[in-house]
Amino acid sequence: MNLIQRLKIRTELKRLEARVHESPSPSTFVDLGQVYINLGMHERTLEVAEDGLALFPQSNELRKLKSFAQKKRLADRIDRMRSQLTKARDPQPYHELANLHLELGDLEAVQGVCEECIRRFPDDAEAHLLLARACLLGFYRDLGAREGTAAMEHLEQVVTLGGDESAARRLLAELSWRIGSSTEVLRQVTELERLGCIDKELTAMRDTLGADAGRGGEDMAALFHDVESRGRMARAPVLRELRTMGLGFGPGGVAGAAGGDNDLHEVRATLAALAEREGVVKATYIRGAKALVKGQIRDSRDPFLRVVRVVARASQRAARRMDVGNFSKGVVDGAFGRLCVCSFGEALAAVQCDVGVDEDALLAELQELVAGSLVAATGRKS
C-alpha cells in the first residue's frame, strides 16, 4: 500500500468516525467497520460492531458485522497457534486450537487437530472428549449413524483413560436418551449417581424410564441406524420432553433450566421489587435485543435503556483494554444520573438510583438476578 492510498484510507476513516459520532445509524457503523476489515483491524471492527449494537440492538447488519469480526479474530488466533504446535511439549495447545475450531463450527478441523494430538499424546483423554463433542455436533445436525457411533466410542475412551468421567457419562446419557435407549441411559445415570453428579434432570430422566426399563439388551448400532433412516431422533431433548410431562417445575428444576415463563415472571418480580426500593428510580434487565423495565419511565423515547447499553459496553471494552479482566459490575455517575450495572455475557441488569442508596446491596441483587437468569436459560452444563 503506497503513501497516497494510506492517506486516502486515513481521510476516509476520520470522515466515518466523525459521522458515527455526529449522526449514528446502523449503516454508518457498518461502513466504519468495513474500513477496519479492509485494514485487517478485526479487534477494532468488533468494537465498532459492539458500539453499534449498544445503540441499535435489533440491527441485523450490525449482528452480521460482529459475527464476521469474531470469526476473523478467531481465525487470526488459529493461525498464530498453529505455528506453535510443532514446538508443543504437552497437549494443551492442541486443546486450545481445537476449541477455537469448535467455536468457528469447523468440525473437520477439530477432527484433524485432535487426531494429530492423539498421535503425539496417545493417553490424552481431553482430545477424545473434544473429538466426541465435534462428532456429537455433526450427529445432531445430520443424524448420521457413523458420527453418533464415533461420538459414543470417544466418550467411552475418555472414561477408560481416566479423563473427565462425569462430563463423558453425562454426554453418553443424553445421547442415549435421544436415540431411544433405556438400558444405556440408566447405566450412565447410575454411574453419575456413584460419582455424586446426579441432579434433578438426571433423576427425572431415570424416573421417567422406570425401574424395569433397563433390563433388556439393546443394539446401540441399530438405534443409531434407526435414527438415520427415520431422519429424526427417537426422543426430544431431555429438558423439552420432561417439561411437557410437568416434571421438575420450580426454581432450579428442569423447566427452570429450560427458561420458561416461570423464569420471566421471576425476573419481572425482582425488577418490580428493585424499582419500589427507596432511592431507586428505574430498573431494567436486558438480554440481547429484548428488555424488561420497571420504574419511572416517561415514554418510549426514554433514554434509560440506551444509556445502560452504552455504559455496559464501554465498561466491558475499557476493562479489556486495561487488561484487568472482564467487567462484571460497577457504579457509574454521569449527566444521566447514577447507574448500578451488572453484566455477564449477553445479559445485564441495571438500576438508576439516587446518591446515598446502599449501592453494594443493589449490586448484589443485580448480580443474583443476572446469574439466576443465565442458569435458568442455559441449564446445567455437561
C-alpha positions as CSV (number, residue, x, y, z in Angstrom):
1,M,0.0,0.0,0.0
2,N,1.6,3.3,-1.1
3,L,1.5,6.6,0.7
4,I,-1.3,8.1,-1.3
5,Q,-3.5,5.0,-0.6
6,R,-2.7,5.3,3.1
7,L,-3.7,8.9,3.2
8,K,-7.0,8.2,1.4
9,I,-7.9,5.5,3.9
10,R,-6.9,7.7,6.8
11,T,-9.1,10.5,5.5
12,E,-12.0,8.1,5.0
13,L,-11.5,6.7,8.5
14,K,-11.7,10.2,10.0
15,R,-14.8,11.1,8.0
16,L,-16.6,7.9,9.0
17,E,-15.6,8.2,12.7
18,A,-17.0,11.7,12.7
19,R,-20.2,10.5,11.1
20,V,-20.6,7.8,13.7
21,H,-20.4,10.4,16.5
22,E,-22.5,13.1,14.8
23,S,-25.3,11.0,13.2
24,P,-25.1,7.4,14.4
25,S,-27.0,4.8,12.5
26,P,-26.5,1.1,11.7
27,S,-25.2,2.0,8.2
28,T,-22.6,4.4,9.5
29,F,-21.3,1.8,12.0
30,V,-21.2,-0.8,9.2
31,D,-19.3,1.5,6.8
32,L,-16.7,2.2,9.5
33,G,-16.4,-1.5,10.4
34,Q,-15.9,-2.3,6.7
35,V,-12.9,0.1,6.5
36,Y,-11.4,-1.6,9.6
37,I,-11.9,-5.0,7.9
38,N,-10.1,-3.8,4.8
39,L,-7.2,-2.8,7.0
40,G,-7.2,-6.1,8.8
41,M,-8.0,-4.5,12.2
42,H,-10.5,-7.1,13.4
43,E,-10.4,-6.0,17.1
44,R,-11.4,-2.5,16.1
45,T,-14.1,-3.9,13.8
46,L,-15.5,-5.9,16.8
47,E,-15.5,-2.8,19.0
48,V,-17.4,-0.8,16.3
49,A,-20.0,-3.6,16.0
50,E,-20.5,-3.8,19.7
51,D,-20.8,0.0,20.0
52,G,-23.4,0.0,17.2
53,L,-25.4,-2.8,18.8
54,A,-25.4,-1.0,22.1
55,L,-27.4,1.8,20.3
56,F,-29.2,-0.3,17.7
57,P,-29.6,-3.8,19.2
58,Q,-32.1,-5.0,16.6
59,S,-29.8,-4.3,13.6
60,N,-29.2,-7.4,11.5
61,E,-26.4,-5.7,9.6
62,L,-24.5,-5.0,12.9
63,R,-25.1,-8.5,14.1
64,K,-23.5,-9.8,10.9
65,L,-20.6,-7.4,11.2
66,K,-20.0,-8.6,14.8
67,S,-20.2,-12.3,13.8
68,F,-17.8,-11.7,10.9
69,A,-15.3,-9.8,13.1
70,Q,-15.5,-12.6,15.8
71,K,-14.8,-15.2,13.1
72,K,-11.8,-13.3,11.7
73,R,-10.4,-12.7,15.1
74,L,-10.6,-16.4,15.9
75,A,-9.0,-17.2,12.5
76,D,-6.1,-14.9,13.4
77,R,-5.6,-16.7,16.7
78,I,-5.8,-20.1,15.0
79,D,-3.1,-19.0,12.5
80,R,-0.8,-17.9,15.4
81,M,-1.4,-21.0,17.4
82,R,-0.9,-23.4,14.5
83,S,2.7,-22.2,14.1
84,Q,3.4,-23.2,17.8
85,L,2.1,-26.8,17.6
86,T,5.3,-28.3,16.4
87,K,7.1,-27.0,19.5
88,A,4.4,-28.1,21.9
89,R,5.6,-30.3,24.8
90,D,2.1,-31.1,26.1
91,P,-1.3,-31.4,24.6
92,Q,-2.7,-28.1,25.9
93,P,-2.0,-26.1,22.7
94,Y,-3.9,-28.7,20.7
95,H,-6.9,-28.4,23.1
96,E,-6.9,-24.6,22.7
97,L,-6.7,-24.8,18.9
98,A,-9.5,-27.5,18.8
99,N,-11.7,-25.3,21.0
100,L,-11.2,-22.4,18.6
101,H,-12.2,-24.5,15.6
102,L,-15.3,-25.7,17.6
103,E,-16.2,-22.0,18.1
104,L,-16.0,-21.5,14.4
105,G,-18.0,-24.6,13.7
106,D,-15.2,-26.2,11.6
107,L,-15.7,-29.8,12.7
108,E,-13.3,-31.3,10.1
109,A,-10.5,-29.0,11.5
110,V,-11.4,-30.1,15.1
111,Q,-11.0,-33.8,14.0
112,G,-7.7,-33.1,12.3
113,V,-6.2,-31.3,15.3
114,C,-7.4,-33.9,17.8
115,E,-6.2,-36.8,15.7
116,E,-2.8,-35.2,15.5
117,C,-2.8,-34.6,19.2
118,I,-3.7,-38.3,19.9
119,R,-0.8,-39.4,17.6
120,R,1.6,-37.4,19.7
121,F,0.0,-38.0,23.1
122,P,-1.9,-41.3,22.9
123,D,-3.1,-41.1,26.5
124,D,-4.7,-37.7,26.2
125,A,-8.4,-38.0,27.3
126,E,-9.2,-34.4,26.6
127,A,-8.6,-34.8,22.9
128,H,-11.1,-37.7,22.8
129,L,-13.6,-35.5,24.7
130,L,-13.2,-32.7,22.1
131,L,-13.5,-35.2,19.3
132,A,-16.7,-36.6,20.9
133,R,-18.2,-33.1,21.1
134,A,-17.4,-32.5,17.4
135,C,-18.9,-35.8,16.4
136,L,-22.0,-35.0,18.5
137,L,-22.4,-31.7,16.8
138,G,-22.3,-33.4,13.5
139,F,-24.6,-36.2,14.6
140,Y,-27.3,-33.8,15.9
141,R,-27.0,-31.7,12.7
142,D,-27.0,-34.5,10.1
143,L,-28.3,-37.6,12.1
144,G,-25.5,-39.7,10.6
145,A,-25.1,-43.1,12.3
146,R,-21.4,-43.2,11.8
147,E,-20.9,-39.8,13.6
148,G,-23.1,-40.9,16.5
149,T,-21.3,-44.2,16.9
150,A,-17.9,-42.4,16.8
151,A,-19.1,-39.9,19.5
152,M,-20.0,-42.8,21.8
153,E,-16.7,-44.6,21.2
154,H,-14.7,-41.4,22.0
155,L,-16.7,-40.8,25.2
156,E,-16.1,-44.3,26.4
157,Q,-12.4,-43.8,25.6
158,V,-12.5,-40.7,27.9
159,V,-13.8,-42.9,30.7
160,T,-11.2,-45.6,30.0
161,L,-8.3,-43.1,30.0
162,G,-9.4,-41.5,33.3
163,G,-10.4,-38.2,31.9
164,D,-13.4,-36.1,32.8
165,E,-15.7,-39.0,33.7
166,S,-18.7,-37.0,34.8
167,A,-18.8,-34.9,31.6
168,A,-18.3,-38.0,29.4
169,R,-21.0,-40.0,31.2
170,R,-23.5,-37.2,31.1
171,L,-23.0,-36.8,27.3
172,L,-23.4,-40.5,27.0
173,A,-26.7,-40.4,29.0
174,E,-28.0,-37.5,26.9
175,L,-27.0,-39.2,23.6
176,S,-28.5,-42.5,24.6
177,W,-31.7,-40.7,25.6
178,R,-32.0,-39.0,22.2
179,I,-31.6,-42.2,20.2
180,G,-34.2,-44.1,22.3
181,S,-32.0,-46.3,24.5
182,S,-33.1,-47.1,28.1
183,T,-30.5,-49.6,29.3
184,E,-27.6,-47.3,28.5
185,V,-29.3,-44.2,30.0
186,L,-30.0,-46.0,33.3
187,R,-26.4,-47.3,33.4
188,Q,-24.9,-43.9,32.9
189,V,-27.3,-42.3,35.4
190,T,-26.3,-45.0,38.0
191,E,-22.6,-44.2,37.4
192,L,-23.2,-40.5,37.7
193,E,-25.0,-41.1,40.9
194,R,-22.0,-43.0,42.2
195,L,-19.8,-40.1,41.2
196,G,-22.1,-37.7,43.1
197,C,-23.0,-35.8,39.9
198,I,-26.7,-36.6,40.0
199,D,-29.2,-33.7,39.6
200,K,-32.9,-33.1,39.1
201,E,-32.7,-33.5,35.4
202,L,-31.0,-36.9,35.5
203,T,-33.3,-38.1,38.4
204,A,-36.3,-37.1,36.3
205,M,-34.9,-38.9,33.3
206,R,-34.4,-42.1,35.4
207,D,-37.9,-41.8,36.9
208,T,-39.5,-41.3,33.5
209,L,-37.9,-44.5,32.2
210,G,-39.0,-46.6,35.2
211,A,-37.2,-49.3,37.1
212,D,-37.8,-52.1,34.6
213,A,-36.6,-50.1,31.5
214,G,-33.0,-51.3,31.7
215,R,-33.4,-55.0,32.0
216,G,-33.4,-55.9,28.3
217,G,-30.4,-55.8,25.9
218,E,-30.1,-53.1,23.3
219,D,-28.3,-52.9,20.0
220,M,-26.9,-49.3,20.0
221,A,-25.7,-49.5,16.4
222,A,-29.3,-50.4,15.4
223,L,-30.7,-47.5,17.3
224,F,-28.3,-45.1,15.5
225,H,-29.2,-46.6,12.1
226,D,-32.9,-46.2,13.0
227,V,-32.4,-42.5,13.7
228,E,-30.6,-42.1,10.4
229,S,-33.2,-44.0,8.4
230,R,-36.2,-42.1,10.0
231,G,-34.5,-38.7,9.8
232,R,-35.4,-37.8,13.4
233,M,-34.5,-38.6,16.9
234,A,-36.4,-41.1,19.0
235,R,-36.9,-38.7,21.8
236,A,-36.9,-34.9,22.2
237,P,-34.1,-33.2,24.2
238,V,-34.3,-34.0,27.8
239,L,-35.3,-30.6,29.1
240,R,-38.1,-30.1,26.5
241,E,-39.6,-33.6,26.9
242,L,-39.6,-33.5,30.7
243,R,-41.1,-30.0,30.7
244,T,-44.0,-31.2,28.6
245,M,-44.5,-34.0,31.2
246,G,-44.8,-31.5,34.0
247,L,-41.6,-32.7,35.8
248,G,-39.2,-30.6,37.7
249,F,-41.1,-27.2,37.8
250,G,-39.8,-24.5,40.1
251,P,-36.5,-22.7,40.7
252,G,-33.6,-24.9,39.6
253,G,-35.8,-27.6,38.3
254,V,-36.0,-28.9,34.8
255,A,-38.4,-26.4,33.5
256,G,-36.5,-23.6,35.1
257,A,-33.3,-24.7,33.3
258,A,-35.1,-24.5,30.0
259,G,-36.1,-20.9,30.6
260,G,-39.9,-20.9,30.6
261,D,-42.5,-18.3,31.5
262,N,-41.9,-19.0,35.2
263,D,-38.4,-17.6,35.0
264,L,-39.6,-14.5,33.2
265,H,-42.1,-14.0,35.9
266,E,-39.3,-14.2,38.5
267,V,-37.3,-11.6,36.6
268,R,-40.3,-9.2,36.4
269,A,-40.9,-9.7,40.1
270,T,-37.3,-9.0,41.0
271,L,-37.3,-5.8,38.9
272,A,-40.5,-4.6,40.4
273,A,-39.1,-5.1,43.9
274,L,-36.0,-3.2,43.0
275,A,-37.9,-0.3,41.4
276,E,-40.0,0.0,44.6
277,R,-37.0,0.4,46.9
278,E,-36.4,3.9,48.3
279,G,-34.0,5.8,46.2
280,V,-34.3,3.6,43.1
281,V,-35.8,5.4,40.0
282,K,-35.7,2.7,37.3
283,A,-34.6,-0.9,36.9
284,T,-34.0,-3.0,33.8
285,Y,-33.0,-6.4,32.7
286,I,-31.6,-6.7,29.1
287,R,-30.7,-9.8,27.1
288,G,-29.8,-9.3,23.5
289,A,-32.4,-7.1,21.8
290,K,-35.0,-7.6,24.5
291,A,-35.5,-5.7,27.7
292,L,-37.8,-5.5,30.7
293,V,-38.1,-2.2,32.5
294,K,-39.8,-1.1,35.8
295,G,-40.0,2.3,37.5
296,Q,-40.5,5.9,36.4
297,I,-40.3,5.5,32.6
298,R,-41.6,8.6,30.8
299,D,-42.4,7.1,27.4
300,S,-41.0,5.0,24.5
301,R,-38.3,7.7,23.9
302,D,-36.9,7.5,27.5
303,P,-33.1,7.2,27.0
304,F,-32.6,4.9,30.1
305,L,-32.2,1.7,28.1
306,R,-29.8,3.2,25.6
307,V,-27.7,4.7,28.3
308,V,-27.5,1.4,30.1
309,R,-26.4,-0.5,27.0
310,V,-23.8,2.1,26.1
311,V,-22.4,2.2,29.7
312,A,-22.2,-1.6,29.9
313,R,-20.4,-1.9,26.5
314,A,-18.0,0.9,27.3
315,S,-17.1,-0.6,30.7
316,Q,-16.5,-4.0,29.2
317,R,-14.3,-2.5,26.5
318,A,-12.3,-0.4,29.0
319,A,-11.7,-3.5,31.2
320,R,-10.3,-5.4,28.2
321,R,-8.1,-2.5,27.1
322,M,-6.6,-2.1,30.6
323,D,-6.2,-5.9,30.9
324,V,-7.9,-6.1,34.3
325,G,-10.3,-9.0,33.4
326,N,-13.9,-8.8,32.4
327,F,-16.2,-6.1,33.7
328,S,-18.9,-7.6,35.9
329,K,-20.4,-4.9,38.0
330,G,-19.9,-1.3,38.9
331,V,-21.3,2.2,39.6
332,V,-21.2,5.0,37.0
333,D,-22.0,8.6,37.5
334,G,-22.9,10.9,34.6
335,A,-25.3,13.5,33.3
336,F,-27.9,10.7,33.2
337,G,-27.6,10.2,37.0
338,R,-26.1,7.3,39.0
339,L,-26.2,3.8,37.5
340,C,-25.5,0.5,39.2
341,V,-24.8,-2.0,36.4
342,C,-24.1,-5.8,36.5
343,S,-23.2,-7.5,33.2
344,F,-22.3,-11.1,32.3
345,G,-22.2,-12.4,28.7
346,E,-25.2,-11.1,26.8
347,A,-27.3,-10.4,29.9
348,L,-27.2,-7.3,32.0
349,A,-29.2,-5.6,34.7
350,A,-29.1,-2.1,36.0
351,V,-30.8,0.5,38.2
352,Q,-30.8,4.2,38.2
353,C,-30.7,5.5,41.8
354,D,-30.2,8.5,43.9
355,V,-26.9,9.3,45.7
356,G,-26.8,7.7,49.2
357,V,-28.5,4.5,48.3
358,D,-26.8,1.3,49.5
359,E,-25.1,0.5,46.2
360,D,-23.4,-2.7,47.4
361,A,-26.8,-4.2,48.2
362,L,-28.2,-3.1,44.9
363,L,-25.2,-4.6,43.0
364,A,-25.5,-7.9,44.9
365,E,-29.2,-8.1,44.0
366,L,-28.4,-7.3,40.3
367,Q,-25.7,-10.0,40.3
368,E,-28.2,-12.6,41.7
369,L,-30.7,-11.6,39.0
370,V,-28.3,-11.9,36.1
371,A,-26.7,-15.1,37.4
372,G,-30.0,-16.7,38.1
373,S,-31.4,-15.8,34.6
374,L,-28.4,-17.3,32.9
375,V,-28.6,-20.5,34.8
376,A,-32.3,-20.8,34.0
377,A,-31.8,-20.1,30.3
378,T,-28.8,-22.4,29.6
379,G,-29.5,-25.2,32.1
380,R,-26.7,-27.2,33.8
381,K,-23.6,-27.6,31.7
382,S,-22.5,-31.1,31.0
